[in-house]
Amino acid sequence: MRRTGILAGMAVLALVAGVQAREPQPQPQPRSAEPALFDAQGYRAARYRAPVKADPAPAAAIGLAEALALAPGRDALFLDVMPVEGGVRDPATGVWTLSTGHLTIPGALWFPETGRAPVDPVLWQALEAAVREARRTAPDKPVILFCRTDCWMSWNAARRLALQGVPNVNWLAEGTDGWHAAGRPLIAATPVAVPAS
């Protein structure tokens, strides 16, 4: 009797094991696809804060010492393209409300978000207009785009501007970090207001 009970118990266990073996087992879920680092035009489109080793051609890379020898706003048009952190832009007035301040090179103009890919066309047109205005009386004035060290946004913006046929476009890889490390002051920046229309 006891042996029969044991055999019956073993049969039940075998049956349960067989059913479990036939039941579909949960499969690991695939990881969500990482966004592509570069878009079809070769602009950095994700993870903008990373070492930049690529040539921004047809823009030129300007050395920090050469940039330091220029007076921003007088000898060259310095354009900061650092994004805003948690800020919003009022489409009607173009004025930005910032949750975090930003320091930039004295004499530079701050055009936030213009280094993204894809770029907001309204913001980009405002940056282009600033270049045209600066060159109205000085057609050969150098244009220097920057953000921070290891930031692809200024690389994108310099390359995009140069590819549009704008001459004498330069990319300052060290950005505000290099400027400050060289003992030069930084000042609180106010973004250029860009109305939607």
Secondary structure, 3 states (H helix, E strand, C coil): CHHHHHHHHHHHHHHHHHHHHHCCCCCCCCCCCCCCCECCCCCECCCCECCCCCCCCCCEECCHHHHHCCCECCCEEEEECCCCCCCEECCCCCCEECCCCCEECCCCEECCCCCCCCCCHHHHHHHHHHHHHHCCCCCCCCEEEECCCCEHHHHHHHHHHHHCCCCCEEECCCHHHHHHHCCCCCEECCECCCCCC
